[in-house]
């Protein structure tokens, strides 16, 4: 999922020594690093693996280790640019455009979601329903069972959506910019857009926590 992961690791004294050796002598083999520290290659292997996975070092077969020269912030940025929507998207909650507002409210509470995606009879995305939309419709309206959701939903083309190969960081920016809680993940289908997933603020949070934990 993420080729280089940066966690909040504190380098050991030996790992710092390894970095200094590679900075001054790279490219350098693991054997030569071990010789300079008077240690065995096996002893250094875990440290070299950590430094390489974290992105501080780069390794090339039959050549040796290079110092990447990147700061922790740069490495974190690189990692964020390798996380895609498909890595963290969750299942969408979808309703038909003709269901009542009452049924939509029940669905929101039963599914414990903040946003419903509305589709037509061809299962194409035609609208989005937020909790605010449902609350606004319910105030002063006594007959929610006869009011269809397509009357109150946000319609295309005013729907923000994404695709599974989009970068998660770009979707996070959309959530902030549009001040919304959820974005549908779509794919082209039968001349329209089929909803195949969703990205929420919770998904974004899970991704960042996993990144911080080095997963």
Buried (B, 14 or more C-beta within 10 A) or exposed (E): BBEBBBBEBEBEEEBEBBBEBBBEBBBBBBEBBBEBBEEEBEEBEEBBEBBBBBBBBBBEEEEBBBBBEBEBEEBBEBBBBBBBBBBBBBEBBBBBBEBBBBBBBEBBEEEEBBBBBBBBEEBBBBBBBBBEBBEEBBEEEEEBEEBBBBEBBBEBEEBBBBBBEBBBBEBBEBBEEEEBBBBBBBEEBEEBBBBBBBBBBBBBEBBBEBBEEBE
